Amino acid sequence: MTMREKFERLIFQNVIHYPNYTTCERMSSGGVVTFHKVGHNSSHEFWLGMLPNDRMVCMSVGEGFEAGVLEEHIEVYPVGESPSYIGHW
């Protein structure tokens, strides 16, 4: 199974089962990436996207060091790698 197939299956499961599923677009690695909200924990939301070259991109949005300040972190994974934690439902 390719990374794109794994990504598509994961997103499909979120579309069906995750009540907070939504999408957004952000610039990443020189192009626009559609991010899918795939999970959360008590302080962060986790979003996944995929570049045209099948590299997975994870965005986390959550509380920063200052109270009430949100920080956004985007990580582009090497080909064939993916995040080990994307929150929970």
N, C-alpha and C positions, 0 to 999 in steps of 0.2 A: 504494500500500500504506500502510495506517495505521500509526501507531506501535505500537498494540496488536498488529497482525499481525506487525510486525517483532520485537517483544518475544517473542511466542508462538513464532515460528520459531526464534529464538535459544535460548530455553529448551528447546524440543523437541530441538534438536541436542545440547544439554548432557545432557539426560536419556538420550539414546541413546549418546553417545560419551564423555562426560567421566567417568572412573572415580571422581572425588571429588565428584560431584554430590550435593547434599543441599539441604534447605530449612531455614529458621528464620523466626520471626516477631519483629518489632520494632515499637514505636510510632514513627510518623513522620508529621508533618504532621497530627496530630490523629486518626489512625486506625492500625489494625494493618495492616502490610504484610507479605506473604509474600515473603521474599528467597530467591533461588535462587543457589547457589554456581556461578559460571560460569567462574572462572579463578583463577590464582595466579601469583606470581612468587617469587623467592627469599625475600622478606620479608613479603609480603602475600597475603591471600585477597580475591577480588572477588565481590561478591554483587549481583544485580539484582532489583529489584522494580518494581511499577507501581501507582500510585494509581488510584482509580476514575475520576479525570478524565484518564486516559491520560498522566500525567506520569511519566517514568521516574525511579527512585530507585536510586542506587548506594551500596553500603556497602563500605568497605574496612576490613579488620581486619589489623593487623600490628604489628611491633615499634615501640615508642615510643623516646623518647630514653634511657630507662633500660633497661638490660639486663634481659630477662625480663618486661618490662611490655608488655602488649598494649593498643593503642589502637584504638578503633572510630570511624570517620568516616562520616557519612551525608550525601549530597548529593542534593537534589531538583532535577531539571533543569526548565527552562522547557518548556512545551508544544512538542513537535516536536523537542526536542534530546535527545541521549543521550551517554553517556561515549565518549571517543575511544579509551580503553584499558581493557581488562578482564582483563589478564593473558593467560595462555596455558594450554594443557593440558600 
